[in-house]
Amino acid sequence: MKPTFLFLLALLTLPVSSEPEKLSALDVQLLLDKIKELREGSQKRIGARYATAHSAFRAAIQSDAAAHALFLNCTEKVQFEDRQKSSSEFRDWKRRHKDRTDTPPFRRALRHQLNWLLLTLQAASEPKERDKIWSKALDHIDTILKDAKDLEGSQQLLRQNVLDSVFAEAYSVDNIDITDWPTSPLNLDAVYEGLVLPSLRQVKTLGQLEQAWERRILHEGTMTEIWNKPKKGLGRPEHSAPMEKFLEVRRPQLQWQKELDLFHVGDQKGASLRMLKHLETHPSHRDIATWIAEFQAAVKGQIAPPPPAGESKAPGEGAGSGEEPGNAP
């Protein structure tokens, strides 16, 4: 037993005096040393837990089958073993899962969910590297959208919080300390407003900021179009109702936000010309009055620019279960 610990034990087990006592300088130092020791021990245990989870998740993302196998193992642990349910109950659930929800799109979605969980663990363990991780996040979203047709019917899994998944719970990484991080890849508002755009709001990265906005518009449009196809049949419209709304309402809104952002960061003349053109192009848009007021205020210097990295906060994310919908035992 360490001398420091013995001293603390003696200190804490002394008979309680009728008069309250203050800590001496030595008491304070010994307590601080013990706190440091506890913190370091905790960090080592957390690091070991991360390493174990990382290794398992990395192996599972190599194929759809591997991701699904890990999902079954984690489900058995979290929903059956930890709840002291029988193996026969798990087998019954497994049969129902196979008949109802074990589909190729579901397996592919699990793989993408694991990929985002890995990135989340990296962001939590390397908080100072957050500004460099955003490009990986966008690459992950690109990959998801390339797989959009193969995910049809199971894409909702990728709107759910990865820290609520059975993967995270089974490997005890569901309570990691991470803030201002998008915990689901398809929550694009959180990805861009909380992670990507703040780090690019500088004159030296103006070009990258513009490209990021264009990528955001492309991502939202692609998601809306691919997962909202018009029903087949005679007289089928060119676009679905959600896509029509995106083209008429949402895309112009994003384009306006982009130009306003670029104006505040430094491209005042170029952005002003594009904003004037935007107002002329969308005279009947429902936000036209707001846009005109914002433009006037921006020109007069009356609107505060969006916060740069370190001051922004990701939009609130709805926490959802990372388990497949409808398959809970």
Helices and strands as residue ranges (DSSP letters): H 3-12, H 25-60, H 64-75, I 76-81, H 87-100, H 104-125, G 127-129, H 130-146, G 148-151, G 155-159, G 162-164, H 166-170, H 188-191, I 192-196, H 197-200, G 203-205, H 206-226, H 241-245, I 246-250, H 251-265, H 268-281, H 288-299
